[in-house]
Amino acid sequence: MQKSKTTVISAAENERQARFMDTAAAQSAAFSAENGRPPRAFVRTFGCQMNEHDSEKISGMLSCMGYSFCDSFEDADLVVLNTCCVRENAEEKVFGHLGALKALKRARPGLITVVCGCMTEQPHVVDDIKSKYRNVDLVFGTHNLHRFPELLAGVLSEGKRVYEISRTGNEVAEGVPLLREGRIHAWVTIMYGCDNYCTYCIVPYVRGRERSRRPDDIIAEIRQLDDEGFSEITLLGQNVNSYGKDLEGSPDFASLLTRICSETKIRRIRFMTSHPKDLSPRLIDVMASNPKICSQLHLPVQSGSTRLLKRMNRKYTREDYLATIKLVKEKMPGIALSTDIIVGFPGETEEDFEDTLTLLEEVRCDQAFTFIYSPRTGTPAAAYDGRVPDDVIKNRFERLLAVQNRISREINDTFLGRTVNVLCEGPSKTDPSKFTGRTEGNKIVNFTCADNPCGKFVDVEITGIQTWSLEGRA
């Protein structure tokens, strides 16, 4: 048996953090007595679903510490910026917010500003915050999220600036309080970190190596979600297909999915993200044989050029990817596919880009998330030669969007007149007279209904088509 490389934060440490939360709750009660309201927190999230789920944990701890929540900096007593560093524009937005908060801090010296998340795992970013943004009171990294109550206590009780960046990379924290948004869909993290080291990606350097949660802990969380009335979950990990390699006995992702299907009552199961090199035939069979697992797959290809894929260190070829997609479609006809694509990677030629376009035409994804390459300090690709001119990138990006938009619309057109099963998420944001929800294939459907179907599964006849959504009636 393989010895586990991953350790779980001890119950004693969780109890210690709970005591810090109790102390903070007493301070919040005193604040409420003095001000006629509890202290208010504003949590702003940048980046991926993993960051969103981390923010749910931060909000959960703040709730236990007696904080209420507001929708703006101006109304807050405590501001948390949970940051992303995958792309440059995300970092620029964070620094823009920190600049705006300087004036607010001068007007209200008691305002507490917290910066956490992936950006804070980069030493040069922390140095910038220390020297240029003295309005920031607390900085901590992704691995220390469970210690937020203790770190905040240092700010509240001692009035000092606290900088606590990750000290370890092999721990998993269980039992952290959560404040989830809504009661229909929930994120469930099954693993943290990444071992792939794609040459363009900063994630392994800021999130650390792969660390899997124990299967029993995951099952227990999903059962609790079912008891609370949730209908759908999305399992999260940087590469869910490599789940379990660090655990004793090496349970794999296919086995975990099988257990979730048989041991919980949750009705819809999604997962992301999958790495093409690790999507095994066994996992495809498990997906095809379990109706609870949505017939939907997000499988990032990044480029259709084998030459660029090698330069990206993706560890598969164009032919490998197409063979995997072929098997997926054979096992699950009609499956909804989505992917990620990078435009303008260093050294990308017109021929490389054409390979990406022809791959899109062959695979025919329902949706493609397209990104312009953003060099990240500390990654190998940041030092690569062959920078693609901006005007060339812009032209290629627009051509890529045109192809994918056409394909997405053509796929959506096939739904006209069909009846689909939709999990209703609530009133439509664009039309208050309608409701909105998602199909098993993750397509957004805006529909009319005589009753209030929120949180229910509804059969909807599709009566209208948009590029990115469907229209219908219950």
C-alpha positions in Angstrom: 0.0 0.0 0.0 1.2 3.5 -0.9 1.8 5.7 2.1 -0.3 8.9 2.1 1.7 12.0 1.1 -1.1 14.3 2.3 -1.9 15.1 5.9 -5.2 16.5 7.3 -5.2 19.5 9.7 -5.7 18.1 13.2 -8.9 18.4 15.2 -6.9 20.3 17.9 -6.0 23.0 15.3 -9.6 23.3 14.2 -10.6 23.7 17.8 -7.9 26.4 18.3 -9.3 28.3 15.3 -12.8 28.0 16.7 -11.6 29.7 19.9 -10.3 32.6 17.8 -13.7 32.8 16.1 -15.5 32.8 19.5 -13.3 35.7 20.6 -14.0 37.6 17.4 -17.7 37.0 17.8 -17.6 38.5 21.3 -15.8 41.6 19.8 -18.5 41.8 17.1 -21.2 41.6 19.8 -19.6 44.6 21.6 -19.4 46.4 18.2 -23.1 45.8 17.7 -24.0 47.1 21.1 -22.1 50.3 20.5 -23.2 50.9 16.9 -26.6 49.3 16.7 -25.6 46.9 14.0 -23.0 44.1 13.6 -19.8 44.7 11.7 -20.1 44.4 8.0 -17.8 42.5 5.6 -17.4 42.8 1.8 -15.8 39.8 0.1 -14.7 40.3 -3.5 -13.5 37.2 -5.5 -11.3 37.1 -8.6 -10.6 34.1 -10.7 -11.8 30.5 -10.9 -14.4 28.4 -9.2 -11.8 27.2 -6.7 -11.4 30.9 -5.6 -15.2 31.2 -5.4 -15.3 28.2 -3.1 -12.4 29.6 -1.0 -14.5 32.7 -0.6 -17.4 30.7 0.7 -15.1 29.4 3.4 -13.9 32.9 4.2 -17.5 34.1 4.5 -18.3 31.1 6.6 -15.6 32.0 9.1 -16.6 35.6 9.1 -20.2 34.6 9.8 -19.1 32.6 12.8 -17.2 35.7 13.9 -20.4 37.7 14.0 -20.0 39.6 10.7 -22.9 40.5 8.4 -22.3 41.1 4.7 -22.7 44.1 2.4 -22.3 44.8 -1.3 -19.8 47.6 -1.5 -16.5 48.8 -0.1 -18.1 52.0 1.2 -20.5 50.1 3.6 -17.9 47.7 4.9 -15.9 47.5 8.1 -13.8 44.8 6.7 -12.9 44.2 3.0 -11.5 40.9 1.7 -10.0 40.6 -1.8 -9.5 37.0 -2.7 -7.1 37.2 -5.6 -6.2 35.4 -8.8 -2.8 35.5 -10.6 -3.5 33.3 -13.7 -3.9 36.4 -15.9 -2.3 39.8 -15.7 -5.6 41.7 -15.9 -6.8 40.0 -12.7 -3.8 41.3 -10.8 -4.2 44.8 -12.3 -7.8 44.8 -11.0 -6.7 43.9 -7.5 -4.1 46.7 -7.4 -6.7 49.1 -8.7 -9.0 48.2 -5.8 -6.2 48.6 -3.3 -5.5 52.0 -4.7 -9.1 53.0 -4.4 -9.2 51.7 -0.8 -6.3 54.0 0.2 -8.6 57.0 0.3 -11.3 55.1 2.1 -8.8 54.0 4.7 -7.8 57.6 5.3 -11.4 58.6 5.8 -12.1 55.6 8.0 -9.0 54.4 9.8 -10.9 51.6 11.4 -11.5 49.9 8.1 -9.7 46.5 7.9 -8.3 45.4 4.5 -7.4 41.8 3.8 -5.7 40.4 0.7 -5.5 36.6 0.2 -5.5 34.0 -2.6 -3.1 33.1 -5.3 -1.5 36.5 -5.8 -0.2 36.5 -2.3 1.8 33.3 -3.0 4.2 35.3 -5.2 7.0 37.0 -3.1 7.3 40.0 -5.5 3.6 40.7 -5.2 3.8 40.6 -1.4 6.8 42.9 -1.5 4.8 45.4 -3.6 1.8 45.3 -1.2 4.2 45.9 1.8 5.9 48.9 0.2 3.1 50.5 -1.8 -0.1 49.7 0.0 0.2 50.3 3.7 -3.6 50.4 3.9 -3.5 46.6 3.7 -3.8 45.1 7.2 -3.6 41.3 6.5 -2.1 39.2 3.8 -2.2 35.4 3.8 -1.7 32.6 1.2 -3.9 29.8 -0.1 -2.5 27.1 2.2 -3.2 29.2 5.3 -6.9 29.9 4.7 -8.0 27.8 7.6 -6.0 30.0 9.9 -7.9 33.2 8.9 -9.5 33.6 12.4 -6.1 33.5 14.1 -4.5 35.9 11.6 -7.4 38.4 11.8 -7.2 38.3 15.6 -3.7 39.6 15.3 -5.0 42.6 13.4 -8.0 43.2 15.6 -6.4 42.7 19.0 -2.9 44.0 18.4 -3.5 46.6 15.6 -0.6 45.3 13.6 -0.1 44.5 9.9 0.0 40.7 9.5 1.8 38.9 6.6 1.4 35.1 6.8 2.4 33.3 3.6 2.2 29.5 3.2 4.5 27.4 5.4 3.5 24.0 4.0 2.3 22.4 0.9 1.0 19.0 1.8 -1.9 19.7 4.2 -5.7 19.6 3.7 -8.1 21.4 6.1 -11.4 19.7 6.9 -14.3 21.2 8.9 -13.8 24.9 7.8 -17.2 26.7 8.1 -18.9 27.5 4.8 -21.4 30.1 3.8 -22.6 28.9 0.4 -24.4 31.0 -2.1 -28.0 29.7 -2.7 -29.4 26.3 -1.9 -29.5 24.7 -5.4 -25.9 24.2 -6.6 -22.7 23.7 -4.5 -19.0 23.5 -5.1 -17.2 20.5 -3.5 -13.4 20.6 -3.6 -11.9 17.1 -3.9 -8.3 18.1 -4.3 -5.9 21.0 -4.3 -2.8 21.9 -6.3 -1.4 20.6 -9.5 1.6 18.5 -10.6 1.5 19.2 -14.3 3.6 22.3 -14.7 2.4 23.5 -18.0 4.9 26.1 -19.1 2.4 29.0 -19.2 0.7 28.3 -15.9 1.4 29.7 -12.5 -1.0 27.5 -10.5 1.5 24.8 -9.3 3.7 27.5 -7.9 0.9 29.2 -6.0 -1.5 26.4 -5.2 1.3 23.8 -4.6 1.5 20.1 -5.4 -1.5 17.9 -5.7 -3.3 17.1 -2.4 -6.4 15.0 -2.4 -9.2 14.9 0.2 -10.1 11.6 1.7 -13.1 9.9 0.0 -15.1 9.5 3.2 -14.8 13.3 4.0 -16.0 14.1 0.5 -18.9 11.7 0.8 -19.9 13.1 4.2 -19.9 16.7 2.8 -22.1 15.7 -0.2 -24.6 13.8 2.1 -24.8 17.0 4.2 -25.5 19.0 1.0 -28.3 16.6 0.1 -29.8 16.9 3.6 -29.7 20.7 3.2 -31.7 20.5 -0.1 -29.0 20.9 -2.7 -29.8 19.2 -6.1 -26.5 19.7 -8.0 -22.8 19.6 -7.1 -19.6 20.4 -9.1 -16.5 18.6 -7.9 -13.5 20.9 -8.1 -9.8 20.3 -8.6 -7.1 21.7 -10.9 -6.9 18.2 -12.4 -9.7 16.0 -11.0 -8.5 13.1 -13.2 -5.4 12.6 -11.1 -7.4 12.5 -7.8 -6.2 10.0 -5.2 -2.6 9.4 -6.3 -1.3 10.9 -3.1 -3.7 8.9 -0.8 -3.2 5.5 0.8 -4.4 2.9 -1.6 -4.4 5.4 -4.5 -8.2 5.6 -5.0 -8.9 7.1 -8.4 -11.4 9.6 -9.6 -13.6 6.9 -11.3 -13.9 5.1 -8.0 -14.8 8.3 -6.2 -17.5 9.1 -8.7 -18.9 5.6 -8.4 -19.1 6.0 -4.6 -20.8 9.4 -4.9 -23.4 8.0 -7.2 -24.2 5.0 -5.1 -23.7 6.4 -1.5 -25.4 9.8 -1.9 -28.8 11.1 -3.1 -27.5 14.1 -4.9 -29.3 14.3 -8.3 -26.7 16.0 -10.6 -23.0 15.7 -10.5 -20.5 17.8 -12.6 -16.8 18.1 -12.3 -13.9 20.3 -13.5 -11.2 20.5 -14.6 -10.1 17.4 -16.5 -6.6 17.1 -18.0 -6.8 15.3 -21.4 -3.7 13.1 -20.7 -5.5 11.6 -17.6 -9.0 11.1 -19.0 -9.0 7.3 -18.9 -11.4 4.9 -20.7 -12.5 3.6 -17.3 -13.6 7.2 -16.2 -15.5 7.6 -19.5 -17.3 4.3 -18.8 -18.2 5.5 -15.3 -19.6 8.7 -16.7 -21.6 6.9 -19.4 -23.1 4.3 -17.0 -24.2 6.7 -14.2 -27.2 8.9 -15.0 -26.4 11.2 -12.1 -23.2 12.3 -13.8 -24.1 15.0 -16.2 -23.5 14.3 -19.9 -21.1 17.3 -20.0 -17.3 17.5 -20.2 -14.9 20.4 -19.9 -11.7 19.2 -21.5 -9.2 22.1 -22.1 -7.1 21.6 -25.2 -5.3 25.0 -25.2 -4.0 24.5 -28.8 -4.7 22.3 -31.8 -1.0 22.2 -32.7 1.0 19.3 -31.5 4.2 21.5 -31.8 2.7 24.1 -29.5 1.3 21.5 -27.1 4.8 20.1 -26.6 6.1 23.7 -26.0 3.3 24.1 -23.4 4.3 20.8 -21.7 0.7 19.4 -22.1 1.9 15.8 -22.5 -0.5 14.9 -25.3 -0.7 15.4 -29.0 -3.5 16.8 -31.3 -4.1 13.2 -32.3 -4.3 12.0 -28.7 -6.9 14.7 -27.9 -9.1 13.9 -30.9 -8.9 10.1 -30.1 -10.1 10.9 -26.6 -13.0 13.0 -27.9 -14.0 10.3 -30.3 -14.2 7.7 -27.5 -16.2 10.1 -25.4 -18.7 10.7 -28.2 -19.0 7.0 -28.9 -19.8 6.2 -25.2 -22.0 9.3 -24.7 -23.7 10.5 -27.9 -24.9 14.0 -27.6 -22.6 14.9 -24.8 -22.0 18.7 -24.3 -18.3 19.6 -24.7 -16.4 22.7 -23.7 -12.7 23.6 -23.8 -10.1 26.3 -23.1 -7.9 27.8 -25.8 -4.9 30.1 -25.6 -4.2 32.5 -28.5 -0.8 34.1 -29.0 1.4 31.6 -27.1 5.0 32.4 -27.8 6.1 31.0 -31.1 2.6 30.4 -32.4 2.6 30.5 -36.2 -0.3 30.9 -38.6 -0.1 27.2 -39.2 -0.3 26.5 -35.5 -3.4 28.7 -35.3 -5.0 27.1 -38.3 -4.5 23.7 -36.5 -6.6 25.1 -33.6 -9.3 26.3 -35.9 -9.6 22.9 -37.7 -9.6 21.1 -34.3 -12.5 23.3 -33.3 -14.4 22.4 -36.5 -13.8 18.6 -35.8 -14.6 18.5 -32.1 -17.5 21.0 -32.3 -17.6 22.1 -28.7 -20.8 23.7 -27.3 -18.6 26.4 -25.8 -14.9 27.4 -25.8 -13.3 29.7 -23.2 -10.8 31.7 -25.2 -7.8 33.6 -23.7 -5.0 35.7 -25.0 -1.7 34.4 -23.6 -0.6 36.3 -20.5 3.1 35.9 -19.4 3.4 35.0 -15.7 6.6 35.7 -13.8 8.2 32.5 -12.7 6.8 30.3 -15.5 9.1 28.9 -18.2 7.0 30.4 -21.0 7.6 33.9 -19.7 11.2 33.6 -20.9 10.3 32.1 -24.3 11.2 33.9 -27.5 8.8 34.2 -30.4 6.4 36.8 -29.0 3.4 37.2 -31.3 2.6 40.8 -32.3 -0.5 42.3 -30.7 -2.2 43.0 -34.0 -1.7 39.4 -35.1 -3.1 38.1 -31.7 -6.1 40.4 -32.1 -6.8 39.1 -35.6 -6.5 35.5 -34.6 -8.7 36.0 -31.5 -11.5 37.5 -33.5 -11.3 34.7 -36.1 -11.4 32.1 -33.3 -14.4 33.7 -31.7 -16.2 33.8 -35.1 -15.7 30.1 -35.7 -16.8 29.1 -32.1 -19.8 31.4 -32.1 -21.0 29.9 -35.3 -20.5 26.3 -34.0 -22.3 27.2 -30.7 -25.2 28.7 -32.6 -25.4 25.7 -34.9 -25.5 23.3 -32.0 -28.2 25.4 -30.2 -30.3 25.5 -33.3 -30.8 21.7 -33.0 -32.7 22.3 -29.7 -35.5 24.2 -31.3 -38.8 22.3 -30.6 -37.1 19.8 -28.2 -38.1 19.3 -24.6 -35.2 19.5 -22.1 -35.0 19.0 -18.3 -33.9 22.2 -16.5 -32.9 22.7 -12.9 -34.4 26.1 -12.1 -32.0 28.5 -10.4 -34.4 31.4 -9.9 -35.8 34.5 -11.8 -34.1 35.5 -15.0 -31.7 38.4 -14.6 -32.5 39.7 -18.0 -36.3 39.3 -17.9 -38.1 39.3 -14.5 -41.1 37.7 -16.0 -39.1 34.5 -16.8 -37.1 32.0 -14.8 -33.6 30.7 -15.6 -31.9 27.3 -15.1 -29.5 24.9 -16.7 -29.8 21.7 -18.7 -27.8 18.6 -18.0 -25.4 19.8 -20.7 -25.0 23.1 -18.8 -27.0 25.2 -21.3 -28.7 28.3 -19.9 -32.5 28.2 -20.5 -34.7 31.2 -19.8 -38.4 30.1 -19.7 -41.9 31.0 -18.7 -43.8 29.1 -16.0 -47.2 29.5 -14.4 -45.9 28.4 -11.0 -42.7 29.2 -9.1 -40.3 26.4 -10.1 -37.2 27.7 -8.2 -35.0 24.7 -7.0 -37.1 22.2 -9.0 -36.5 20.2 -12.1 -38.7 21.4 -14.9 -39.4 20.0 -18.4 -39.1 23.0 -20.8 -40.1 23.1 -24.5 -37.5 25.2 -26.4 -39.2 27.9 -28.4 -36.3 30.3 -29.2 -32.5 30.1 -29.8 -29.7 32.5 -28.8 -26.0 32.0 -29.3 -25.3 31.4 -25.6 -28.8 30.5 -24.3 -32.1 28.9 -25.1 -35.7 30.3 -24.6 -38.7 28.2 -23.7 -41.8 27.5 -21.8 -42.5 25.0 -19.0 
